[in-house]
Amino acid sequence: MKLRVLVLGAGFGGLELSTILSEALGNDLDLTLIDQQDSFFFGFSKLDVMFGRKGADAVKIPYRPIGKPGLRFRQETITAIDPVAKRVTTSGGTYEADVLVVALGANYDLSATPGLAEGGNEYYSFAGAEKLRDVIPQFTSGHAIVGVCGAPFKCPPAPSEAALMLHDYLLKRGVRDACTISLVMPFGSPIPPSPDTSKALLRAFEERHIQFIPQRKVHSLDAARKVIRLDDGSEMPYNLFLGIPKHVAPDVVLQSGLAENGWIPVTKTDLLTRFPGVYAIGDVTSVGTPKAGVFAEGAARIAAHSILASLKGKENATAYTGAGSCYIEFGEGKVGRVDVDFFSGPKPQGTHHEPSEMLVADKDHFGSSRKARWFGL
């Protein structure tokens, strides 16, 4: 009998888990991968689109060509999840499975920050990044603010990257001297698990005259007065606001009974929820790693190994270490990297790799290798 698996969400986690199960079980697998979008894109590609380095069509990868044994893709919107029955209702029908994997990521709640939708811009959604591609060229003088509106948020280096890439963009256009840039973050340092990476970013900010404002979040925007209000009540004027909106679990997850305190709790050993046969991986969980694709991918491997072990009546022997590497755009054609391990030691540890042109190629390989593995491209 074929193992029936439902995977909800075709991001890093859903794609990696589906690939592992297909490779291991082949035609003994009956896996349905469901996503409401028709294509995949790497999170870092939104910065390329936002600053006009690449077009939208150049970074999107359609799901339809996926042709793996035992796997079929469905572009449908998920409307209900029953974790007890392992039953999922979508815009296209109802599915039942032996194993259910929730990998739906995190959504953005613009309404949680008054004035953001009316007076600012966000670049964490693809649509937001596309919009900014036309907005940023109009900014030629004044104060630009990159601001985090809530925590946790996806890809902790991304706010720093946006500030550094904006500096390069304005410098290339010859208007940098007429502009100021500030970065507002809720952390005491840009990358808390890696002091060396944080120091490197702070040096880069200082060299480029980018103001770093730690331990603060953007509370609201006043579009009429062109000011942002921080969570301590202070205000800052702005001419261009690039926001990181508050993140929330998708409504269908919150309504399913899976979530506690806003996110899905899972065991670190196998990524199981409190419901038998139901796993959750990636940004939708509260496992304790950053909300980033590389950590969702690592969690997917452990969940897949757990599913395969359970199929043989065994327990998964490999626990999730919460290890992953994040690439960081430092500008000037250089990329840095931070390798972080969250669970192996008494506290998270990060190893810094200095920005270089070599790591640009390393980042490119990171993307191309996954395109080949997941899509055969």
BELURKA-V340421 format. One record per backbone hydrogen bond with DSSP energy under -0.5 kcal/mol. CO is the residue of the C=O (numbers start at 0). NH is the residue of the N-H. E is the energy in kcal/mol with one decimal. If there is no record, write none. Layout:
co->(CO:CO)
nh->(NH:NH)
e->(E:E)
This chain:
co->(1:2:2:3:3:4:4:5:5:6:6:7:10:11:12:13:14:15:16:17:18:19:20:21:24:25:27:29:30:30:31:31:32:33:34:37:37:39:41:42:43:43:44:45:46:47:47:48:54:54:55:55:59:60:62:67:69:71:73:73:75:76:79:80:81:81:85:86:87:88:88:89:92:94:98:99:100:100:101:104:106:107:108:108:109:111:112:113:114:115:120:124:125:126:127:128:129:130:130:131:134:135:137:141:141:142:142:143:144:144:145:146:147:151:152:154:156:157:158:159:160:161:162:163:164:165:166:167:168:169:169:169:170:174:175:177:179:180:181:182:182:183:184:186:188:190:192:193:194:195:196:197:198:199:200:201:202:203:204:205:208:208:210:210:211:212:216:216:218:219:220:221:221:225:226:227:228:228:229:233:235:239:240:240:241:242:242:243:245:247:249:249:250:252:252:252:252:257:259:261:262:262:263:266:267:270:271:273:274:276:276:277:278:280:281:283:289:290:291:291:292:293:294:295:296:297:298:299:300:301:302:303:304:305:306:307:308:308:309:316:320:320:321:323:325:327:327:330:333:333:334:335:336:337:337:338:339:340:348:350:352:355:356:356:357:358:359:360:361:362:363:364:365:366:367:368:369:370:370:370:371)
nh->(3:4:29:97:98:6:31:7:100:8:33:102:14:15:16:17:18:19:20:21:22:23:24:25:27:28:2:4:32:71:6:33:73:8:75:62:63:60:44:45:46:47:48:49:50:52:53:51:57:58:58:59:61:39:65:70:30:32:34:75:77:90:88:82:85:86:96:81:94:78:79:92:89:87:5:278:7:102:280:249:247:109:111:245:112:113:115:220:118:119:242:128:129:130:131:132:133:133:134:135:137:138:139:143:179:238:239:181:146:241:183:243:217:246:290:157:160:161:162:163:164:165:166:167:168:169:170:171:172:173:174:175:173:177:178:141:143:210:145:184:212:147:215:214:191:193:349:197:198:199:200:201:202:203:204:205:206:207:209:208:180:210:182:212:213:184:218:230:113:228:222:225:226:237:221:235:218:219:232:229:227:144:120:242:146:122:244:148:108:106:252:253:254:255:256:257:258:264:262:248:259:264:285:270:319:279:266:275:277:99:278:272:101:283:284:263:291:154:294:295:296:297:298:299:300:301:302:303:304:305:306:307:308:309:310:311:311:313:312:318:342:343:341:339:337:329:335:333:329:330:355:327:352:325:339:350:323:348:340:338:336:334:359:360:361:362:363:364:365:366:367:368:369:370:371:372:373:374:375:376:375)
e->(-0.6:-0.6:-2.9:-1.9:-2.0:-0.5:-2.5:-0.5:-2.9:-0.8:-2.7:-2.8:-2.6:-2.1:-2.5:-2.0:-2.1:-2.4:-2.3:-2.1:-2.5:-2.1:-2.7:-2.0:-2.3:-1.4:-2.2:-2.2:-0.5:-2.1:-2.7:-0.6:-2.7:-3.2:-0.8:-2.3:-0.5:-3.0:-1.5:-1.5:-0.8:-1.0:-2.2:-2.7:-2.0:-2.5:-1.3:-1.5:-0.6:-0.7:-1.0:-1.2:-0.5:-3.0:-2.4:-2.0:-3.2:-2.7:-1.9:-1.2:-0.5:-1.9:-2.5:-0.7:-1.2:-2.0:-1.5:-3.2:-3.0:-2.8:-1.7:-0.8:-3.4:-2.8:-2.6:-3.1:-3.0:-0.7:-2.2:-0.6:-2.3:-0.8:-1.0:-0.6:-1.6:-0.6:-2.3:-3.0:-3.3:-1.7:-3.9:-2.0:-2.4:-2.2:-2.0:-1.2:-0.6:-1.4:-1.1:-2.8:-1.6:-1.9:-0.8:-0.5:-2.4:-3.5:-1.7:-2.2:-0.6:-3.0:-2.9:-2.4:-2.6:-0.6:-0.6:-2.2:-2.3:-2.4:-1.9:-2.3:-2.9:-2.2:-1.8:-1.9:-2.3:-2.7:-2.5:-2.5:-1.4:-0.5:-2.3:-0.9:-1.1:-1.3:-1.8:-2.4:-3.2:-2.5:-2.8:-0.5:-3.3:-1.8:-2.8:-2.0:-0.5:-1.9:-1.1:-2.4:-2.5:-2.1:-2.2:-2.7:-2.3:-2.0:-2.6:-2.4:-2.6:-1.5:-3.0:-1.0:-0.6:-0.5:-3.0:-0.6:-0.6:-2.3:-0.6:-1.9:-0.5:-2.9:-0.7:-1.5:-1.5:-2.2:-3.1:-2.2:-2.5:-1.7:-2.0:-2.9:-2.9:-2.7:-1.0:-0.6:-2.1:-1.3:-0.6:-2.8:-2.9:-3.6:-1.1:-2.0:-2.2:-1.1:-0.5:-0.8:-0.7:-0.5:-1.5:-0.6:-3.1:-0.6:-1.9:-2.1:-1.8:-2.1:-1.9:-0.5:-1.9:-2.5:-0.5:-2.9:-2.8:-0.6:-1.9:-2.5:-1.5:-2.6:-0.9:-1.7:-2.5:-1.7:-2.3:-2.1:-1.6:-1.4:-2.6:-2.7:-2.4:-2.2:-2.4:-2.5:-2.3:-2.5:-1.8:-0.9:-0.8:-3.0:-1.6:-0.6:-2.4:-0.6:-1.4:-3.1:-2.3:-0.7:-3.1:-1.7:-1.9:-0.7:-2.1:-2.6:-2.6:-2.5:-0.6:-3.0:-2.3:-2.3:-2.5:-2.4:-1.7:-2.0:-0.6:-1.2:-1.6:-2.4:-2.1:-2.3:-2.0:-1.8:-2.7:-2.8:-1.1:-2.0:-2.1:-2.0:-2.8:-1.9:-0.6:-1.4:-1.1)
